[in-house]
């Protein structure tokens, strides 16, 4: 009876490594070749011993090639770790020309950690290769910085990490002017610089670089800044009235009459959970003696105003009084004596300065 042919696609989709290893022993050559390819696609490095065992007994040429390719691919990680552990600079330099980009990046990091300047030339070639992705060129630039043999343009990458903010700003500006696409990731990391001037320069540099990755980082950064500004400018939420109520413990106010002078109040807080003691009624202070009202006192009389005689002499007028005789008739003097005639008074003389002649001898 012919054995059932396993479904390699289903085994691979489920990640069934054990089922694929079992399929390596199937009598059908196509099934064995498919199982080897599936193990390679899954990166099942634990299947390397089973692949090596199947390779020793395999007679089909196509299956043999598939087994060999799977072993070389899966055993690659073990090989790279051995190169790094043994500090094999030549072997790592050869890896820089690999078609696997992950291997190139791993070799760049390893050569930078080893610190052997024999790899400078190979790293410079990787850095100056415009066909490689930016992340690979950046890895080569990082390694060159560690080896202290970087080209002048690569030193700008190190300047982005200097303590002086002006140096960091200038490095970002030059990288933007050069449109250094290989430094895109480094510039994106520089968006977290504590200095706002450096951050603004980095944003301008990323816009000048103009790659999709750079523009996406700029848009994301500006969106976060707008969100932060809107949160800062948002009005504060109103606090519900019930949260504004402050519960204070009950207090008791007592007047201490033992103190001199007026009684001093003393405030006592009752313990929590206990009602406050009733405050004693305040006692009225003794009444002050009132003044006696049986005596009548009158205020002293004001002195009478002094009579003022008209100061005629101040005006230069000398009144002429009658010398002898008496008046008769229509006011003419009588008695045969001489009578002085008063001169006419001026019109602008004040009323107080006017003098009236005596009448009937009563105002002598």
Beta strands, then each sheet from edge to edge (+ up, - down):
strand 1: 251-256
strand 2: 264-269
strand 3: 326-328
strand 4: 332-334
sheet 1: 1+ 2-
sheet 2: 3+ 4-
end
